[in-house]
Amino acid sequence: MAEVQKLTERKLRESDRRMTPQRQAVLKALVDLSDEHPTAEEVYQVARQYCSTVGMATVYRSLELFVQMGIINKAPTLDGTTKYELSKEPHDHFVCLKCGRTYEVNVGEKPKENEELAKEGFKVLNVSTVYFGYCSDCLSEK
């Protein structure tokens, strides 16, 4: 948490913003829920435990700000619901077609697409592949 908080505070200062108690609560909630790819509503429920004055609109604004700053990413889903995760090493996702849960997976080294895109004048910031199928829990239910 300390590393994520320092990075967030630095980026906020660089953009002439400050770490409000509400933003702090949203950040703590994201760290608490980091293994679950939470929705904004789930972040809100946990953030209220840290700051009773945080509102749903503030959660949405904070999440969008953190996405723009590169602190968090939006995770893929089946139903179009936006889920969030802390930015970390590049990784891929597996989405279960039955239960809809999103898993982080690491399937190995990526091709050198970034270098090819750079030759075309693009700057790649992040690459993610999404795999769709059935998780082990759902497979065992069949």
PyMOL commands that set and color helices and strands:
alter all, ss='L'
color gray80, all
select helices_A, chain A and resi 2-14+21-32+40-50+56-68+113-119+136-141
alter helices_A, ss='H'
color red, helices_A
select strands_A, chain A and resi 72-75+83-86+92-96+102-105+130-133
alter strands_A, ss='S'
color yellow, strands_A
deselect
rebuild
show_as cartoon
